[in-house]
Amino acid sequence: MKQYLKNHEWQIIEEGFDSHLNRVSESIFSLGNGHMGQRANFEETYTGDTHQGTYIAGVYYPDKTRVGWWKNGYPEYFAKVLNAPFWIGIQINIAGQELDLAKCKVENFRRVLDMKQGLLSRSFEATFADGKKVAVNAQRFCSMADGEVGAIKYSITALNFSSSSKITLAIDADVVNKDSNYDEKFWDRVYEEAQMGWAIVNAQTKKTFFQVCTGMEYRFESGGQKAGGKVFTNTKDKYADNLVEMELKQGVELTIYKYAAILSSENHPKEKIVKNCLAKIDATAKKGFQQLLNDHAAVWAHKWEECDITIDGDIAAQQGIRFNIFQLMQTYTGDDPRLNIGPKGFTGEKYGGSTYWDTEAYCLPFYLGTSDPSVARQLLIYRYKHLPKAIENAKKLGFKDGAAFYPFVTMNGEECHNEWEITFEEIHRTSAMAYAMRDYVEYTGDKNYFVDYGLEVLIGISRFWAQRVNWSADKNKYVILGVTGPNEYENNVNNNWYTNYLAAWTLRFTQEAIDYTKNADAAKYKALTEKLNFNEAKETAKWADIVSKMYYAEDKTRGIYLQQDGFLDKELINVADLPAEDRPLNQKWSWDRILRSCFIKQADVLQCIYLFEDDFTKEQIKKNFDFYEPMTVHESSLSPCVHVILASKLGYKEKAYEMYLRTSRLDLDDYNNDTEDGCHITSMAGTWMSIVKGFGGMRIRDGKLYFSPYIPEHWNSYSFRIEFRGRVLKVKVAKEKTEVILESGDHLSIVLNDKEVSL
């Protein structure tokens, strides 16, 4: 772990500059607004170790990935988010010396992310080789009030000299991705122009032909008064800048305001994108930095009213949950149905920036509990619109008759993951779409979603499962062979318990949706059966047979469900017995060694028990938790939160708190030594669930809210807010009592600690 950040309720604070931690900080201090994002790169030149990253939602590149004829059905490309034009650059040259923290002596360095208003600040003093010393204070944000706008306030003061300076304000689209082969570049020039006071660059992606037009204007102030200098304009391929020559006077602060507009052809016609960008940047600059910041901060104030969680008595825990909520809210806003949530959000390029099953399994509950139902509904409709592609994906693999196989990784509904054991074996993900519908209907009561969208998806998924199982004469059961469960440290296994359970549940759930739709709107149901050529009697009879005869591996002696056939053939060793130098396994062990071990990346059996908790007795949950948790290394960011929730139910309060800190501070403390690649955005929703479902004990059963809260030993209190079926509830848990307040909406009955209460 790297515990170098200061604890604060509302801020992430880094004091002192350590170049070895720079990439980690670039991830943690990233900014976004749902439409674009920016890693915490420095505005000025930095020749040290850095991962430059600017990202635009929905802009991607289909990298070649086909590997040969023997893998029929293999994806044709690996989709990845592209490093987009760099808009923050402000190069400072003083008397022929470049301001570069890799070359200057750096003192009093301080970087602060103010989560309350979404503002990144940085200050430092730098001494050049000739002894000249400057002080810098910089602020920037990506506007939540206007998703196409970013703004910077950059102030520099000469502390012990007066001298001429050259300040370059640039837009640079000549960028590369971190994982580019041989520095391959993905942008072609379309247009660039620079005039006094502004510059613009329009670039287009290769293959996908997205255009991103980036414009900038700037203003100078010296000693609080408008200032200027001699201006030179410059353009070259995919680049434009203004170079301003002016005097730096000792002790007089020079402030540079840089305003940027970043427009995508996803939202603007290509023939108008340059014109629209120029108009946007002009209007933005006229507003000025402070008004833009006020508008941006007002949006954040509203969002925090909706989703804040307070913790009294544990600053590290408080900082952790707010950091997770902050990153989630600046990654996805729900106002564009074409967008989804990448595992790294706008903080890095790992995992290609694509959509995974993480959205349905982890993120949806957060947005259901903290936002208007329309936000979560957008996530479901995103998958509904991709149903034709899911059917196409299944057809490529030999499935037929409208079977739908949702992709593990996608940008547009096509499968675009390039690892065999993930692409073809981790098939459990397609039922995550079904479970997301269950979550949505339970929270909102909106069963008509089945009628309008959901049932069509469920039938496609159920057709997939009906064809993916096969009958085992030996077991006299249906089995599912050759899969990978959520625990990716076991590949190509048979009868993964999680996968088998989810398949059978999906078939049952689809039958429930059929029954509801037939009763709610017989005409729509009839039209749907005709559209899908759905023979209800024949197909549902097959599904019922599968459900009644599904095979589940178990060890009746221990009273546990087995991860898969043959799990007990492994040498069973606890993580506590591993040498510390062996962790994390995925960075220290060979893949062969990992696959043969008993160690679990993330829960399979426990994940399923968490999803379907009411299907199991407390004794069953305890036996399985006690068996599997000691073998779990939690090297998936999605793992700890599940353990918080189950440990809380079992009364393992110390374990629950340990896992809460792990999930809430996974990136802040860099638990898995991988934060430099970007933050773990999708798992951050698990941190919210850890408090609400774990410590708060919130459940929904038969349309009613249940709470069974407790408080970690050294906390004084905590509180959270829940949106539920048109109501807003505030739950505050203290040592002496729990308060549940109905803040808005009609009266409601809940169950609190097994007692029904009317609000």
N, C-alpha and C positions, 0 to 999 in steps of 0.2 A: 504494500500500500504506500501511496505517496501523500502523506498528510501535511501538505505545505500551505493550505489555504486557511485563512482565519474564519472562525465561527462568527456568524452574525445572523440575526433573524431575517433580514431583508436583503442582504448583500452577499456577494461572493467576492472575497478580498485576497489579493496576492500582493505581498510586500517583499520587495527585493527581486532582482531579475536573475533567474537561473536558466541559462540557455538550454540546459539538458531537459528542462521541463516545458520548454516553449510550445511544443506541439500539443502537449496535454492541455495547456492553458488556452491554446487557440481553439480547441474543441469546447472546453467548458465555458469560455466567455463568448461563444458564438451568439449571433443575433439573427432573428428571422421575423416574418410577419404573415406566414401562411402562403405567400406567393413567391418570396425570394428569401435568401439567407446569406450570411457572410460570416466565415470563420474570423476569429479575433486576430487576424493579421495586422501588422503595424501599417500605419499610413505611410510612414517614411521608408526609405530603402532598408532592407534587412538581408544581409548575405549569409546569415547563420542558418541553422537547421529550421526549416519552416515548411508548412503544407498550406500553400496559398489556395483558398477556396471561396468561390462565389457561386451560388446555385439558384437556378430559376425553376420553379415548380412546373412539372410537365414537360421539360426539355430534356431529351435523352438521345442516346446513340445506340444503334444495334450492332454491337461488336461481333465479328465473325466467331462462330463457335462450333460449326459442324466438324465432327471428328472421324467420320468414315461410314461406309455402307453397312457395316455390321451392327450399327446402333440405329436401326429404323425407328423413326418417331422422335429422334433426338432433336432438341430445339435448334432452330436455324441461326439463332443469335443469342448473345448475352446482353441484355439491356443495361445501360449504365447512365446514371446522371452525369451531366457534363459540367466541368469547371467552366463557368461562364465569364464574360468580360469583367475585368477587374476595375471597379469604379472608385475605390477609396484612396488611390495613390496620390500622395503629396510628398514629393522629393525635395529635400532641403540641402542646398549646397552653400557653404559659407567659406569665402576666400579660397575656393578650390577644393574644399574638403566636404565630402558627403556625410550627412548625418546618418549613421549606421550603428545601431546598438551592438552589432557584432564586432565593431572596430573601435568604438569610443569607450571610455571609462564611464560606467553607468552607476549613478547613485540615486538614492531616494526614489527608487522605482516603486510605483503603486498602481495596480490595476483593480478596478472595482466594477462589478456588474450590479447595478441597482435593479433588482427584479420588480420592485414596486412600480417603477415607471419604464422599465425596459431600456435603460440607458447604460452604455458602456463608457467608462471614464478611465483615462490613463495619464499618469504624471511621472516625470523623471527629470533628472539632471544629467547631462552628458558633457564630457570633456574631450575635446579633440586632441590629436597628437601634438599640436602646437600650443596647447594650454587654454585655448578658447573654450568657454563654458556657457552652455545654454540650459534654460529650463523650459520644459514643454508640458502643456496641459491639453489633452484631447478628449473630446466627447463625440459619440456617434450613436445613431439608432436607425433601424429600419422601420418605417412608419406603419403602425397598426391601423392608423386612420386612412391611409392610402397605400395599398400594397405595392405600388410601383415607385415608391419614393424612399430615398435614403438621404441622410444629412450628417455633416461633420462640422464640428467647431474645433479648430486646431490653433492653439496659441503657443507662441515661442518668444522667449525673452533672452536677449544677450546679457549675461550676468557680469562679465568682466572685460567687455570690448565693445567697440562699434566697428561695423564692417559692411561691405556690400554682400548681398546674398542673391542666389538664384533659386526661385521656387517654381517647381514644375507640377502642374495639376493635370493629370492624365486620365484617359480612358484607354484600356489596353485589352483587346480581344485576342491577342496572340498568346494564348495560354495553353497549358497542357494539363491532362489529368495525372493524378499521382501514379496510377497504374498503367500509364501509356507505354506501349511497347516501342522501344527505340525513339522515345520522345515524339511519338505520333501525335499530330494535331487534328482536331475535329471541326475547326471553324474555317469557313471561306469568307473572304471580304465581300461586302456588298457596297458599302459607302462609308466614307469618313470625311469629316470637315471640321476645321478649327477656325474660329474667328475670335477677335478680341473679346474676352469675357466668357466664352463658351466653346465647347467642343462636343462632337457627336460621332459615334461609331455604330454602324449597323453591320452585323455579321450573321452568317447563316451556317447551320450545322450541315455537315456532309450526310448524305443518305436520307436523313429524316427531314431536312430542309426547314427546320424551325428558324425563324429569324428573331434575334434579340437586338433591340436598338437601345443603346445606352447614351444618355446625354448628361452633360454637367455644366453648371454655371457656378461662379464664385464671387465672393466679395472680400475685401480686405479692410481691416480697421487697425489703426495704430494709436495707442494711447486713448482708445475709445472713440476716435474720429475716423471717418472714412479716409481710406488711403489707397494709393496705387503706385505703379511703377512702370517701367518700360516693358512692353509686352511683345513677345515673339510667339507666333503660332507655328505649329508643326504637325504634319500628317505623314504617315507611312502606312504600309499594309496593315489593316486592322488596328490602327492606333491613331490617336489624336491628342494633342496637348496644348496648353498655354504655358510658356515660360515667362515668369515675371521677375525682372531685376529691380531690386529696391534695397535701401539702406536699413540695416538693423542698428538701432541706437541703444547704447548701453542702458539697461534698466527700464526700457520702454517695451511693453508687451505688444507684439504684432499678432493679430487674430485673423485667421483664414476661415471663411465659411465656404464649404463646398457642398453643393446640392446636386443630387443625382436623380434621374428618372430612368427606370429600367422597364422597357416595354417588350412584350413577347407577341409574336404573330399568332399565338393561341387566343389572344384577346383583341388584336388589331389587324385590319387588312394590311397585307404587305405593301400595297401601293400607297398606303397612308401612314405607315408606321413612323417614318422619319418626321413627317409633319406633325403627327400627334406627339412624338417625343419632344420636339422643340417647344410645342405649346405647353406640354406638361412641365418641362423644366423651367420655363419662364414663369409660369404661375407659381411653381414651388419656390423659386428664389424670391419672388415678390412677397410671399408670405413671411419669409424670414425664419431663422432658426428657432427662436423662442416660441413663435406661434405654432410652428410645426411640432415642436416638442410638447407644447400644451395639448394639442389635439391628440397626439400619440399617447401621452400620459393619461388622458381622459378615457381612452379606450381600455387601457390597462386597469384603471381604477374600477371600471365596470366589470371587467373580467374577474378581478380579484374578489369583488362582491359576490360573484356567482360561485367561485370554486376554491376559495382560500380554505386552508386547514390550519388551525392554530394549535400550538403546543406550548404549554407553560411549564418551565422547569427543565428544559433540555434544548439548549440552543443548537447543538449539532443536529438533533432530530428535526427541529423546526426548519433549519436551513435546508436540510435534505429534502423534505417534502415540498417546500416552496420551489426549490430548484427544479424538481421533477415536474411540478405543475407548470412552472414558467416555460420550460422547454416544450411541453405538450401543447400549450396554448399558442406559442409562437410558431409551431410547426403546422398545425391544422386548425382552420377556422370554420370549415363546413359551408363556406359560401360558394364553392365551385364543385359540382358533382363529378367533374372529370379528375379531381385530385384525390389522393389518398395519403397514407402516412408511410414514409420510408423508415427502416430501422435506425438510420442515422439522422433522419430529418434533414436539416440544412447545415449539419455540423461536420460532415465528412462524406467520403465517396464509397466507403466499404459497403458491401452488399448491393452495390449498384444503384442505391437510392430507390429501389423498386418497392412494390407492395408485396407483403408477405401475409401469412395467416395470422401473424401477430395482431393485425388490426382487429380482426373479429374476436380472437381469443382473449386479448388483453386491453386493447384501446377502447373498444365499444362501451364497456361498462363505465369508464371514466366520463365519456361524453354524454352517456345516458344520465348519469348522476349529477352532472354539473352544467349542462347546457339545455337549450330548447330541444325537444325531441326531433326537430327537423335536421339538426346536425348529425345525429346518429342515423337518421333515416337516409341521409345522403350517402353514408357509408354502405348501407344495404343496397341502395339503388345502384351504386357504383358496380357492385357484383351482379345485380340483375342485368344491367346493360352489357355486361361481359358474358352473359349466358351463351350466346351463339359461339363465342370463342372457346368457352369451356366444352361445349359439345364438339367443336372442331378438334380441340386438344385430345379428347377421348377417342375420337375417330382415328386420329393418327396412330393411336396405340392399339387399335383393333376392336374398340368397343363400338356398339351400334345402337340403332333404334332410339336415338336421342339421349343416350347416356351422357352425363355432364361431368367432366373432371376438371375442377378448378386448378389453376396453376399454382405452383409453390411460389414462384416469383414472376411478377408481371408489371408491365407499364400500360398495356392496352388490352389485356385479357388473354394474350398469347403466353404460353410458357416460355420463359427465357432464362432458365437457370442451367448452368453448364456442368453440374456435378451429377453423375448417374444416380448415385444412391439417394440424392435429394429429389431429382426430377421425377424419377419413376417409382421410387419406393416410399417416400414420405407422404403416402396417400391420405393419411388422416386429415390433412388440411382441408379436403373438400367438405368434410362434415363440420368444420369450423363455421362455414357459411350457414349451415342449418342451426347450429347452436347460437349464432349471433341473432337469428330471427327469434329464437326462444327468449333470449335476453331482452330484445327489443319489445316483444309482446308483453313480457312480464312487467317491465318498467312502465310501459305506456298504456297497456290495455288495448292497443290498436291491433286487434285481430284481423281487421279488414286488410292489413298488409298482405295476409295470405291470399285474399281474393284478388287484389290488384297486381301483386308481384310475386309473393313468396312461394305459392304453391307450384308455380311453373319451375322455379329453381329446385324445389325439393323433389319434384318428380324426376328431374334430370339427374340429381345426385343419387336418388334411390335406385334409378336404373343402372347407374355406375356400380353401386355396391352389389346389386343383384347379379351382375356379370363378373364382378371381381372376386367374389367368394367361389369356392368349389367344394363339392361334396367329398368327404373323406370316408371311404368304406371302412377303413381301419378304425377310425374313431367313431364312426356312425354319427358324425357331426359335420356342420359346415366350418371350413377353415379359411384363413386368409394367409397366403404364403408370400415370401419374398418382399418384406416391407422394412421400413425404418420408422420407428416411433419418434416422438418429440426428443427422446434421448438419442442424439446423433452419435453417441459413442458405441452404438451397436447397429450395424448395417446388415441388410439382407437376412432378416430373421423371420421365423414363422410364428404366426399367432401372437403377435404383439398384443398384449391384453388391452391396452388403450385403444388401438385401432379396431379390434374386434368389437369392443363394447360400443364405441362410437358408431360403427357401421350398423349394428342392430338397433341402437337408439334412434338413429336417423330414419330407419324404415318405420319404426313405431310413430315417430313424430310426424312423418309425412302422412301417415294414415289419419292422425288427429287433424292435420291441416285439411285433408280431403273432407273429412266429416264436417268440419266447420264451414268450409266453402260451399259444400252442397246445401247446407241449411241456410247459410247467409245469402247466397245469390245463386240459385239453381241455374239461371240462364248463363251466367258467366262461367260456371263450372262446366256446363255442357259445351260451351264454345271452346273452353280450354282443352277438354278431352278430345274434341275434334281436331283442334290445331295440333295437338301433340300425338294424335292417333293412340290415345291412352285407353287400353282395355282394363278398366278398373278391377273387374272381378278376377281376371287371370293374373294380372301383375301383382295385385295386393295379396292374393293367395300365396304366391311365391314368396313375397316379402314376409308374410306371417310365418311361413315354414322356416325361413332363414332365422328369424328372430327366435323361434321356439327351439331351434336346434343348433344355435351358434356355440362353438367351442371356446372355452375360456381356460387357459392354463392356470393351475393353482396347486399349492402345496397344503393339503388338508392337515398335515401334521403340525406345521407352523401356523396354520390358519391365515395364510397370505395368498394373494394373487401373484402369479409369476409374470415378470416383465414380458417374457416370451418363452416358448419351448426351449428347454435346455439351459435356462438361466442358472439353475443350481449346479450345473457342471462347472461353472466358473469357480475359481478360488475366491472365497468370500473374505474380503479384507476391509476393515474400516478405514476411512480417510484419515482418522486420527493416528493410524499406524504408518502413514506415509511420511518419508523424510520431507522436511520443509522445502529442500532444494529441488524436489520433484514437481513442485507446483508452480504455475498451472500446468497441468498435464499436456494441454494442447500446444504448449510452447517448449516442453521438455522431453516428452516421450514420442516415439515413432507412432504412426497411425496404427500399425499392426499391433503394437503392444497395448494401445488404448482399447482396440476392439476386442482383444482377448481378455481384458480385465473386467472386473465387476463394477468398476466405477461409473457413476451415472452423471452425465452432463447436466441433465435436468430431469425432473420427475416424469415418469410415464404412468405408472399405477397411481401415484399420488395426485398427478394432474387430473386423472379421470375421476378419482374420488372427490376431488375439489369441485369438479363440474357437476357431479351427480351425488352430492353429499347425502341427500335424503334417501338414496337407494341402499345405504349401508348403515349398520349399527355403529355405535361409538366404539365398541370393542373391536370390530373389524377395522375401523379407521386406525385405531391405536396400534394394532398388531402390524399393519402394513407400514405405518409411519415409523414405528420402532425398528422395523427391519430395513427399510430402504434409506431413511434419512442419513444414517451413519456412513453409507456408501456413496453419498451424493457430493460431488465436488463443486456444484453450482457454477460451473464454467460457462453456462448459458445465463445471460442476464434475465431470462424469463423464469428462472428457477426459484430464487429466494422467496418471492411474494407468495407462491403457493404454499410454501412451508410455514410462512407467517400465519396464514389463514387456518391451516390445519392444526398447527401447534397451539394457536389460540383456542380453538375448539376443544382441544384435549387438555387444556390447562397448563401447557408447557410454556409458561410465560417468559422464562429466561431465554429459551430457544427462539421464541417468537420475536423478542426484542433484538436478539443477535441477528436474526435474518432480516428484520426491519432495517437495521442500520446498514446491512449489506446491500439491500436493494435501494434504499434511499440515498446512500452515499457511494454507490457503485462507481460513478464517474468522478465525483468530487474527491474521493480518496484513491481512485484508480485501482480498485481491488484486483481486477484481472489483467492489469498491465497492458491495456489496449485502448485506453481513452484517447490516445493521440490520433486514432483513426476516426474519431467522432464519438459523440455521446450515444447512449443506448436509449433512444427515444421511446420505442414501443414498450420496452419493459418498464419505463417510468410510470405508465398507467398502473402497473402492478404495485407500485409504491402507494398510490392512492387506494387501491383495493386492500393493501396491507392494513391501513388504518380503518377504513370504513367497514370492510368485511372481516378483517382480522380482529383488531382491538375493539371496534364498534360492534362486531357480531351481526352486521346487517344481513338479512336474507329476505327474499320475496317468496312467499308460499301462497298459492291460490289467490293471487291478487292482493295480498296483505303484506305490509312491512313488519318485519320482526327485528328486534335489537336485543342483543345480550352482551352489553359492553363491559369491559374492565379497563383498568388503567395501569400502564407499566409502573413499576414500583417507585421510581424516582421522578415521575412526572407529577405536577400539581393538577393539571387538567389538560384536556384537548377538546377541540370542537370541529365539526364539519357540517356541510350543508348538502342537502339532497333534494333534487327535483324528482317528483314522483307523481305521475298522472295528474298534472295540472296544479299540483301543490308544491310549495317550497318549505322544507323542514330544516330547522337548525338543531343539531344535536350537540350538547355540551356534557362532557363526562368529567366529573371531579371525584376526588376520593370519597367524599361524603354523600354525593348524590349524582343522578343523571337527570338533565333537563332536556325535554324535546319540545320545541316550540314550532307551531304552525305559523310560518311567517306570511303565507298567502295561499289562497285557494279554499275550496270547500272543506267542511269538517271531515275528519278522517279518524278511523280507528286503527290503532297499531297494537302490536304485542311487544311489551317491554319487560324483559326478564320473566317471561312466561305469564305475564298478566296483561289482559286487554285494557287499553287506555284510550279514551276518546279525546281527540284534540279539537 
